Amino acid sequence: MIPSSGRRLDRPTILFIALVIAGFIIATFDVRSESDGVTNVLREGTQSVFTPFQKGVDLVVTPVVGFIDGISNIAGLRDENDRMRTQLREAEAQLREITALEEKVTQLELINGLEIADDLITVTARIYASGTSAFDNVRYIDKGAKDGIIAGQAVVDEDGLVGRVDLVSANDARIRLITDPLVSVGVRVRSSNETGIVSGRGDGPLRLEMFRPLSSVYEGDLVVTDGSRFPPGIVVGLIDETADAEVGFVLRAAVSPAARLSQIDLVKIVVGWSPIEAATDGDEESTTTTTTDGSTTTTDGSSTTTTATDGSTTTSAGEGEG
């Protein structure tokens, strides 16, 4: 009976096919063994079978290992970056401290080297506080009445006039800046020698007013104190722009303060000057006396001159200051 096409192979047939395949494999190894040996052939065969599998495993495992190593390296780098940032912040803080000290030394040298006209007595003070708001044009200094400071005295720094003393206690004082509207300063324009008044406006440049000026003022003209309230010759500022007299013969111009008021630290208070004393020193009126014999005696406070009737004169020095 002829077997149907769908019937499974019987056992003898399967055994025959297996023997044919085994014989083919043995024949293949036998041919290669003539030059390489059975061991080498088996090893190469095994490598040929497992090499693709090994490559696949490497493709999967290598990125995972690299990722784990990368995480470890990132953690180490993060710690190193944090350490370097800390060191950088410390170095920057030290640099700021050094810069601040250098600036203070420079200011101290400048303020100590500042010479006031007529060798007036001054007291060096440090500003330790500002007003309660940004709009307050006042500063507080660490010197007071026990240092010879009184209200009204001029306050200067190495650049020029800062303001005047406003309130005084035993150990400190308050100064009012020249930008304050309550402060007015008699000034003289250096180029023309004409006088006027500079007053603060709270913010921005100062205001110069000159009444019946004989000439214009020009940009860059230097403005100094005229000696009416503060010692003469202290720099107040520079005129911002050229200006002419307005209707009514009043000239108005803006003046930029010479002192850098937002940066002041050390100042000097002029304690050895008074406008009243300055007006009387050396300015005593001369007196002339005529005697009965026709001779005259003239006294000007510093010397006495006697003129006789024959025209001869005799001069004697007055009494010295006590």
PyMOL commands that set and color helices and strands:
alter all, ss='L'
color gray80, all
select helices_A, chain A and resi 11-36+38-112+117-119+145-147+275-280
alter helices_A, ss='H'
color red, helices_A
select strands_A, chain A and resi 122-130+138-141+154-156+161-168+173-177+184-189+195-199+206-211+222-225+235-239+250-257+266-270+287-290+296-299+303-307+313-317
alter strands_A, ss='S'
color yellow, strands_A
deselect
rebuild
show_as cartoon
